[in-house]
Amino acid sequence: MTTTLTKPPADAVPEPPKRLRRPKSARAGGQMHAGPLAYVILALFTIGSLGPLVWTAIAASRDTNRLAQTPPPFWFGSNLFHNLDVAWTEANLGEAFVNTTFVAGVSAVTVVFLSTLAGFAFAKLRFKGRGALMLIVVGTMMVPPQLSVIPLYMMVAKLDWTDQLQAVIFPSLVSAFGVFFMRQYLIQALPDELIEAARVDGASSWRVIWHVVFPAARPAMAVLGMLVFVQTWNDFLWPFLVLTQTGNPTVQVAVAGLGRGFTPDQSLIMAGALLGTLPLLFVFALFGKQIVGGIMQGAVKG
């Protein structure tokens, strides 16, 4: 039995191979849509995150006797603005806000600037002992800060800086975490070819840092600045040791002086804590979008 093969006509156009179509969410640049479960999980996390802040506001709107009852109050009372006014006056929070803003602002700017320079050096420059120095920097992060309180206080006392803001500012001008954070970011975000091209064009080291390194590190600098500002604003132990409530207090030191007595006024303490938290919420609401946008811009390549 013979099989005859039919030859396709010469003018026949072969059909192109069929390509598998990817779903829209899997295409390059496609946006994935969240399902109902994702919204439920995000809502639960949001409620859990806002819970302590809402409870602080509720406690600040009540009085101490009501807070001591069982069950505790679950809704706002009528004493909120009265407690806020008393806490603002008794703790001298106006001066404390100015002091803390100055301390946190100077610390954030200095830490970001120095950490970016050191991170660039550890990430892109080749020099002897680079690995050993980086190991020492990372090793300092493993030492509890409480161990350095006594020698640091002795140093501040010899300089006659007690009860002055420079006693809080100078120990926070450098950060081992900031150096490590910027180094890890610049290793990936700053190509070596970009630095070499700037140097071929005749740019000096400072021009390379100003026109190449700083623009590339801007998202990480914004995140680090926010972290340092929040950490300095919330710092309590060291400012409490070197400052007083009546001299140059920071917010946390001033709030610690509220509600003193045989029976502390818990509602007044909560009112001071609420006032000390509101500036951080304002700062994050003002700069949070720029920080997140900078992170997303740095994450998109090409």
N, C-alpha and C positions, 0 to 999 in steps of 0.2 A: 504494500500500500504506500503510495507516494503522497507527500504533502506539498501543496503548492503555496508558496509565499507570495502574498500580494504586496507589491511595491507601492508605497504612497505616491501620489502624483507629485510632480516637481514643484507645482505652485502651492503646495500645502504648507502652511505655517505651523511649526510645532507649538503645542500648547506649553506655556511657561509652567514650571513646577509650582504647585500650590504651596503658599507660605502660611504657616500657622499664625493666626492672629492672636496677639497677646491682649489680655484685658486692658481696659483703659487705665486702671489703677497701677498696672505693672509697666506701662510705657515710660520711656525716659521723660522726666519732667512731669509725669502724671501725679495728680493729687489723690491720696487715699482718703476715703470717707469713713468716718467713725460710725460704728453701729450703736444701738441702744445700750449695750452693756458697757461700752467705753464711757458713755455719758454718765451712767450710773456710778461707775468707779470714780470718775473725776469729781462728780458731785459729792460723793462720800469723803474723798480726800480733802475737798474744799471745806466742807463742814467741819471735819476734824481739825483742819489748820486754823479756822476762824474761831473754833470753840473757846480756847483760852482767852483770846482777845474779847470776845463777847461776854464771857464770864467776868472778866476784869471790869468791863463797863457796867455790868449789872451790879457787881459788888460795890463799885464806886457810887452808884445811885441809891444805895441803901444806907442804913446805919448799922453800927456794930451789933446791937441787940438782935436785929433781924437776921444778920448773918450767922449768929450763934444758934439760931433755932433750927429744928429739924421738922420737915425737910427744908433745905435752903431755898432762897428765892430763885425763880427761873425767869423773871421778867423785870424790867426796869422800874425803879422807884422814882420818887420826886426830889431826891436830894443830890442829883448828879452835879448840877451847876454850883450848888452851895459847897459841896465837898471839893470840887475842882478849884473854886476860888480860895478856900481855906488852905488847901495844899499848895497852891501857887504862892500864897502870901507867907505861910509858915516856913516853907522850904527854900524861899528865895529862888524860885525856879527860873526867873527871868535872867539873873546873872549866871545861873548854872547852865542855861541853854547857850548863852553867848560863849562861856568858857569851853563847854563841850564841843560846840561847833568849831571853834578855833583849833582845839586840840585834835579833833578827829579830821578836820580838813587838812591841817599841816601834815599830820601823820600819813593820810591817804596819798597826798600829792608826792611827798618825799619817798614813801615806800614804792609807789608805782614807778617813779623816775629811776631810783637806784636799782630796783629789781629788774627793770627793763634793760638797763646797761649791763648789769651783772649776768642776766639771763642770756643776752646776746653774746657776751664774751664766752660763757661756758658752752653755748650752742654752736657758734660759728668760728670762733678764733682758736688757733692752735698755739698752745704755749706749754711749757714744761710744768708738770705738776697739776694739770687741769683736773684729772680724775681724782687725785688725792684731795684737792681743795673742795671739789664738789661733794666728795664723801664726807668731809668735815661739815659742810653746810647742811647736808641732809642729817648728819648725826646730831646736830644741835636741836633738830626738831624732836628728837626722842627724849630730851631732857625736860622734865616737868618744870614749868616756869616758877613754881613755888620754891624750888631749890635756890634760885638766884635772888630771892627777896631780901635776905639778910645782907649779903655783900653789896647789893644794889642800894639798899637803904643807907648803909655806911658810907658809900660813895656820895650819895646825894647829901647826906648830913655834912660831910667834909666840905662840899661845895657850897653849903649854906643855901640849898634850894628847897628845903622843906616848906610846905605850904605855898609853893609857887608852881605855876603851870609848866615851867620847863622841866620840872622833876617828872612830869607825866609824859611830856612830849619826847624828850631825848631817848628814853629807852625804847620807844616805839618807832623810831625813824628807819630801822632796817628790819627785814623780815626774811628768815630762811625759807619759809613757805613761798613768799613772793618770788624769790630767786629761782626756786625749783619750778614753780608754776610757769614763769615766763620762759625758762629754758626749755621746758617740755613743749610749750606752744611754738616757740620760734624754730625749733628743730624741723617741724613740719610746715609751718606757715611761711617761712622765709627761705626761698631757694638760694643755693650758693651762686647760681648763675646771675641772679639779680645783683648780688653784692659785687661780683667780679665785673659785671658790665658797668656799674657805677664807678668802680676804681679805674677801669680802662678809660672812661670819659674824663678822668682827672679829678674825681671827687675826693676830698680829704676824708679822714676817718669821721670827723664830726658831721660832715655833710652826708655821709653814708648813714649815720645814725639818725640824723634829723629827717632826711628825705626818703629813706628806704626802710629802716628798722621801725621807727615810730609809726608810720602809716600801716605797715604790715601787722604790727602788734596792737593796733588800736582796740580791737574787740577784747583781747585778753586784758589790756590795761584798764578798760572800763569795768570789767568783772572784778579784777583785783582791787581797784579803787573802791568799789562798792563793798566788797568783803572787809577791807581794812577799815573803812568808815564805820560800818556797823559794829565790827569787833571793838574798835576804840570807843565808840559811843556806849556800848554795853559793858565796858571794862569796869570792874568794881574793886577787886582786891588791892591792886597797887595804888590807884587814886585814894582809896579809903585809908591807906597807911601813910601817905605823904601829904594829904590835903585834909582840911577840916571843913565842917559844915558852915562856919562863919567866915572863913578866909576866902579862898578861891575854889569853891566846890564845883565838881562836875555834877551831871544830872544824877548819876547813881549814888554819889556821896550825899547829895542833898535829899534824895528820896529816902535814904537810910536813916535820916534824922526825923522822919515823920512818925507819928503815932507812938512816941516814946512815953513811958509811964508804967505804972503797975499793971494796967490793963490796956494794951495797945489798941488804938483805934484802927481796926482793919479796913474799914471803909475809906478812911483818910489815906492809908497806905496804898490801897488800890487806886484811889484817885491820882496820887502822885505817880504811880506806875503807868497809869493810862496816859498822863501828860508826857511822861518820858518816852512813850512808844509812838505817839502821834507824829513827831518829826521824822522818824524813820519811815513810817508809812508814806508820808508826803514825798520824801526823797525818792523812794522806790517808785511811787506813782509817776513822779516827774521824769526819772531817768530809766525806768525799767524797760520801756519800749525801745529806747535807743540801745540799751545793753543787749536785749534779746535780738534786735535787728542786726547789731554788729556781730554777734555770735553766728547768726545764720549767714551773714555775708561772708564771714571768714570760713564757714564750712563749705560754701559752694566754690568749686574750683573750675577753672577754665571757662 
